[in-house]
Amino acid sequence: MIRVVIADDHTIVREGLRQLLQASVDFDIVSEARDGHEVMQRVRELDFDVLLLDMSMPGKSGMELIKQVKSERPRLRILVLSMHQEHQYAVRAIKAGASGYLTKESASSQLAAAIRKVACGGAFISAEVAEQLALGAMPQAEGLPHTALSDREYQVFRLLVSGKTVSEIGAELNLSVKTVSTHRRAFCRRWAWPIRPNSFTTRSGTG
C-alpha cells in the first residue's frame, strides 16, 4: 500500500485527486494539506511514502518548500503536480529534490502510474525534461539566460512577463514591493528591458 498526502490549496482539486487515487486499491490517502504550513505539519507528524505537491500554494511553496521538505525528510518521495507546462519549472523542481513532475492537465491519465513509479524509487519526468537535465550536467553547458536565475528570481521573472504587477507578485510570493522592484530592475539591466512608465508597476502606478 502506497501512503499518500495530497497538498493543494483548492478543495475541489484535492477531492478530484482523492477520487482518482481511491479508484485503485494500492493507494492510501492518509491526509491532505492546504498550504505550506500544513505540508510541513504532515511531514513532521505522519508516516507516508509520497507527497503529491502543488507548486503554487499560499505561504511557502514551489522550490523553496520542496527543499525544506527534503531537508527534514530526505527519503520522502515528492511528486510535483503543477499547472505550469514549461520544462524549466520541471527541471528546477527536480533539482530541488522532487522525484517527479506532472502537469494537472495530464493528471487524470498518468497520476497513478507516476505515484507508483516515484514510490518505488524511480523518477517520473518527460523526455524533454530529462534532456534538459542531461544538458545542464554537461561541462560548460550554456542555456537560455533565465536558466541562470535563482529559483526565487525565476518565480518573479515569470510573473513579471505574465503581466502581473509588482504589488500582485509581492502578495503572491510573500515578498515586499521593494524586493520585487529590485529584482525587476536587475532583469531590466541584465537583458536591457525597456523601463516604460506603465510597465511592471504597482496598482498605484509606482514601481
C-alpha positions in Angstrom: 0.0 0.0 0.0 1.4 3.4 -1.0 0.6 6.1 1.6 0.0 9.5 0.0 -0.5 13.0 1.3 -2.3 15.4 -1.2 -1.2 19.1 -0.9 -3.2 21.6 -2.9 -4.9 24.9 -1.8 -8.1 24.2 -3.8 -10.6 21.9 -2.2 -12.2 20.7 -5.4 -8.7 19.7 -6.8 -7.9 17.7 -3.6 -11.3 16.0 -3.9 -10.7 15.2 -7.5 -7.2 13.8 -6.8 -8.6 11.7 -3.9 -11.3 10.2 -6.2 -8.7 9.4 -8.9 -6.5 7.6 -6.4 -9.2 5.8 -4.5 -10.2 4.1 -7.7 -7.0 2.0 -7.2 -6.6 -0.5 -4.3 -2.9 0.2 -3.7 -3.2 3.8 -2.5 -4.0 5.0 1.0 -4.7 8.8 1.3 -3.5 9.4 4.8 -4.1 13.2 4.8 -4.4 16.5 2.9 -2.7 19.9 3.2 -3.9 23.3 2.0 -0.7 25.4 2.3 3.0 25.2 3.0 2.5 25.3 6.8 0.2 22.3 6.7 2.5 20.4 4.4 5.3 20.7 7.0 3.0 19.7 9.7 2.1 16.5 7.8 5.8 15.9 7.0 6.7 16.1 10.7 3.8 14.2 12.2 2.8 11.5 9.7 4.4 8.4 8.2 3.8 8.3 4.5 5.5 7.4 1.2 4.7 10.1 -1.4 3.8 13.8 -1.1 1.7 14.9 -4.0 2.6 18.6 -4.1 1.0 21.5 -5.9 3.7 24.0 -7.0 1.7 27.1 -6.2 0.1 27.4 -2.7 -0.3 30.2 -0.1 2.8 30.8 2.0 5.9 28.9 1.3 5.6 26.9 -1.9 7.4 25.8 -5.0 11.1 25.0 -4.9 11.6 26.6 -1.5 9.0 24.2 0.0 10.5 21.2 -1.8 13.9 21.9 -0.4 12.6 22.3 3.2 10.7 19.0 2.9 13.7 17.2 1.7 15.9 18.7 4.3 13.7 17.3 7.1 12.6 14.1 5.3 15.4 13.2 2.8 13.8 9.8 1.9 10.3 11.2 1.3 9.3 11.0 -2.4 7.8 14.1 -3.8 5.7 14.2 -7.0 5.0 17.7 -8.1 1.6 18.5 -9.7 1.6 21.8 -11.5 -0.4 23.9 -14.0 2.9 25.1 -15.4 4.0 23.1 -18.5 7.3 24.9 -19.0 10.3 22.5 -18.9 12.2 25.0 -16.8 9.7 24.6 -13.9 10.1 20.9 -14.0 13.9 21.0 -14.2 14.1 23.3 -11.2 11.6 21.1 -9.2 13.7 18.0 -9.9 16.9 19.8 -9.0 15.3 21.0 -5.7 14.6 17.4 -4.7 11.3 16.3 -6.4 11.2 12.8 -7.8 8.7 13.6 -10.5 6.8 16.3 -12.2 3.3 16.0 -13.7 1.0 18.7 -15.1 -2.6 18.9 -13.9 -3.7 18.6 -17.5 -2.3 15.1 -17.7 -3.0 14.0 -14.1 -6.2 12.1 -14.9 -4.4 9.6 -17.2 -0.9 9.5 -15.6 -1.3 10.2 -11.9 -1.5 6.6 -10.6 1.4 5.5 -12.7 3.5 8.5 -11.7 2.9 7.9 -8.0 3.8 4.2 -8.3 7.0 5.0 -10.1 8.3 7.5 -7.7 7.2 5.4 -4.7 9.4 2.6 -6.0 12.4 4.9 -6.2 12.1 5.9 -9.8 11.7 9.3 -11.5 8.7 10.5 -13.4 9.6 13.2 -15.9 9.1 13.8 -19.6 11.8 13.1 -22.2 12.2 16.8 -22.8 12.9 17.5 -19.1 15.3 14.5 -18.9 17.2 16.1 -21.9 17.4 19.5 -20.2 18.7 17.9 -17.0 21.4 16.0 -19.1 22.4 19.1 -21.0 22.7 21.1 -17.8 25.0 18.5 -16.4 27.5 18.7 -19.3 30.7 20.7 -18.8 30.5 24.3 -19.8 26.8 23.9 -20.6 25.1 27.2 -21.6 21.4 27.5 -21.5 19.0 30.4 -22.1 19.6 33.5 -19.9 16.7 32.7 -17.5 18.1 29.3 -16.6 20.9 31.1 -14.7 18.4 32.7 -12.4 17.9 31.5 -8.8 14.5 29.8 -8.1 13.2 33.0 -6.4 14.4 35.2 -9.3 12.8 32.8 -11.8 9.4 33.0 -10.0 9.5 36.8 -10.0 10.7 36.9 -13.6 7.9 34.6 -14.8 5.2 36.6 -13.0 6.5 39.8 -14.4 6.4 38.6 -18.0 2.9 37.2 -17.4 1.8 40.8 -16.8 1.3 40.8 -13.0 2.1 44.0 -11.1 4.8 44.4 -8.5 2.2 44.5 -5.8 0.5 41.4 -7.0 3.8 39.5 -7.2 4.7 40.6 -3.7 1.4 39.4 -2.3 1.6 36.0 -4.1 5.2 35.3 -3.1 5.1 36.9 0.3 7.8 39.5 -0.7 7.9 43.2 -0.1 7.3 45.5 -3.0 10.8 46.8 -2.6 12.3 43.3 -3.1 10.2 42.6 -6.2 11.2 46.0 -7.6 14.8 45.2 -7.0 14.5 42.0 -9.0 12.7 43.9 -11.7 15.4 46.5 -12.1 18.0 43.7 -12.2 16.2 42.0 -15.0 16.0 45.2 -16.9 19.7 45.9 -16.6 20.7 42.3 -17.4 18.6 41.9 -20.5 18.2 45.6 -21.5 14.4 45.5 -21.0 12.8 48.9 -21.7 11.5 50.5 -18.5 8.3 52.3 -19.5 6.2 54.4 -17.1 3.4 51.9 -17.2 5.4 48.7 -17.3 5.6 46.3 -14.4 4.1 48.9 -12.0 2.1 48.6 -8.8 -1.6 49.4 -8.8 -0.9 52.9 -7.6 1.3 53.5 -10.6 4.6 53.3 -8.7 7.3 50.6 -9.0 
